[in-house]
Amino acid sequence: MRFKGILWLRAIAALLVLWAAPGPAAFAGTREYEIKAAYLYNFLNYIEWPEQSLPPAGSNITIGVVGENPFGPALDPLKGKQVKGRTLTVKEVSSAEDLKGCQILFISASEKERLPQLLESLKDAKIVTVSEIDGFAQRGGIINFIYERNRVRFEINQDAARSKGLTISSDLLKLARVVKS
Amino acid sequence: MNKRYCKNTVRGLRLAFVLCGLLSLSMMESRAPAMGMDMDMAPFMKPGDLTGLSLQELYNLDIVQMNVLGAHTHPAGEFMVGYQFMYMDMEGIRSGGHAISPAEVFAQNPSFAFAHTRMEMEEHMFDVMYAPSDRLTLMAMLSYKQMSMVHLTRANTTFSQHGDGINDLQVMGMYTLLGDIRKGGNRLVLDGGMSFPTGSIDVRDHRLGDPSQPLQKLEYPMQPGSGTYALLPGLTYLGDAGRWAWGAQTIETIRLGRNSSSYRLGNEYLGSAWGAYGVCEWFAPYMRLEGKVWGNVHGADPAYGAVPATAEARPDKQAGQRVNALFGFDVYVPKGIMMGNRFTIEGGFPIYEHLTGPQLGLSWTINVGWTYAF
């Protein structure tokens, strides 16, 4: 039927125009990473570092992201917050020196291939390593985000944390799935 | 524009006015939350910053929120159950694009003993959805229909007949072709499904509506089922940005074969486009345009005889085209023991109708729905 054909063509054309329209996809929030960013902020309050490993009071405490940053603007609200008497900073890091200046280091999924080398280089550093790579905590990382029925949950490797002298609060452990290397 | 559409337009404007009133009230409330409901709107007002939430709150926070703006598909592992009540009031006879009187129906169709002047339909629909993955959502839908029709005889007397029964079971899959439910923004979803002939096509009531008379089979529109399998292909576009959500959908019903009464209902082509605005975390009004094109019956049910006594029993007088304007709002419960429940109320009327009549035109319709995702 000619009418139906025209209707279809118009519908497809309208869909293509809507699809090509700039904007919505670009500024749509990624709630998953907003939740993960808020978790990173909370982790700072539920983990104890050996006092001598933290920067002096009044200076900065740092969350680093290594590899392709999946957070977009989701980490922005964290910047400048006061945690443990220090000012929270967020930075993308790549050099070994920068990595070691962080208290929490988020290792992006883009670093999956070089994960063994990264974890080896951070073995003695008092850094909470966090990722979202499958099996991250079992491979020696400390916290790994996992997806569970539309929610962000996390695994914790308590042995890996202990080996660095880090103490994880029981409130955090209660919510975590505790795994071993 | 005839009188009926004038009446509908006035009705629609009233509905829109009421919705605008509710919208303004809600906006006032969202500006002065302390004076309104005791609900924390912070996550909705500043969607980027969740640092104010406790560890436990983060732990229980849904990535894809089944909020007032809806999602249509679901994230992996999520179930949804729903119930919808639909009411349609059909009054006034139409042929082509204009209204005609019962006298004209009888004059133009000497074989008709009756003209139908009003039909009411109530439908109770139950649906369940489950998402085995972020890309795929499965749905099953079954409804129960109750219908009544008022007949006018040539002697100017009236009587009613009633029919009810289970409708056809529909099973569908919705696959996200483009986009990501977890990220929002633009999405294109391919819909595909099948309708199973679970509905009755042999609903009967007493002749002339008189209990002392024998039962007779009711006409095509009074049968709740189709008696045939049908394919349900479709395409859905979804978009959202900030407080706005919009979308468009087309679903076809392609009927297959013939049923046990030797006929097949006409195919249906349904198109819909909508826009919604989330005034606050729990309230979103929306507007929707819905167009439907449906065909004549193929074949004929021998139960109606070689010369049917009404238009509704004539296979060649069933087709039509209609565009409805619908206004509604969604209410979502974001916290507390009722958290996750969502209620929808939608009402509307036709703004365009062309029927291969004489057929009853749609006067107005209202839908009330509830869904719960877990």
Boltz contact constraints between the chains, C-beta under 6 A:
constraints:
  - contact:
      token1: [A, 15]
      token2: [B, 237]
      max_distance: 6.0
  - contact:
      token1: [A, 24]
      token2: [B, 185]
      max_distance: 6.0
  - contact:
      token1: [A, 24]
      token2: [B, 239]
      max_distance: 6.0
  - contact:
      token1: [A, 24]
      token2: [B, 241]
      max_distance: 6.0
  - contact:
      token1: [A, 25]
      token2: [B, 185]
      max_distance: 6.0
  - contact:
      token1: [A, 25]
      token2: [B, 186]
      max_distance: 6.0
  - contact:
      token1: [A, 28]
      token2: [B, 184]
      max_distance: 6.0
  - contact:
      token1: [A, 28]
      token2: [B, 185]
      max_distance: 6.0
  - contact:
      token1: [A, 28]
      token2: [B, 241]
      max_distance: 6.0
  - contact:
      token1: [A, 29]
      token2: [B, 47]
      max_distance: 6.0
  - contact:
      token1: [A, 30]
      token2: [B, 183]
      max_distance: 6.0
  - contact:
      token1: [A, 31]
      token2: [B, 63]
      max_distance: 6.0
  - contact:
      token1: [A, 32]
      token2: [B, 63]
      max_distance: 6.0
  - contact:
      token1: [A, 32]
      token2: [B, 182]
      max_distance: 6.0
  - contact:
      token1: [A, 34]
      token2: [B, 50]
      max_distance: 6.0
  - contact:
      token1: [A, 35]
      token2: [B, 58]
      max_distance: 6.0
  - contact:
      token1: [A, 35]
      token2: [B, 61]
      max_distance: 6.0
  - contact:
      token1: [A, 38]
      token2: [B, 50]
      max_distance: 6.0
  - contact:
      token1: [A, 38]
      token2: [B, 51]
      max_distance: 6.0
  - contact:
      token1: [A, 38]
      token2: [B, 53]
      max_distance: 6.0
  - contact:
      token1: [A, 38]
      token2: [B, 58]
      max_distance: 6.0
  - contact:
      token1: [A, 39]
      token2: [B, 58]
      max_distance: 6.0
  - contact:
      token1: [A, 41]
      token2: [B, 51]
      max_distance: 6.0
  - contact:
      token1: [A, 42]
      token2: [B, 55]
      max_distance: 6.0
  - contact:
      token1: [A, 77]
      token2: [B, 49]
      max_distance: 6.0
  - contact:
      token1: [A, 77]
      token2: [B, 51]
      max_distance: 6.0
  - contact:
      token1: [A, 149]
      token2: [B, 77]
      max_distance: 6.0
  - contact:
      token1: [A, 150]
      token2: [B, 62]
      max_distance: 6.0
  - contact:
      token1: [A, 150]
      token2: [B, 63]
      max_distance: 6.0
  - contact:
      token1: [A, 150]
      token2: [B, 64]
      max_distance: 6.0
  - contact:
      token1: [A, 150]
      token2: [B, 75]
      max_distance: 6.0
  - contact:
      token1: [A, 150]
      token2: [B, 78]
      max_distance: 6.0
  - contact:
      token1: [A, 175]
      token2: [B, 59]
      max_distance: 6.0
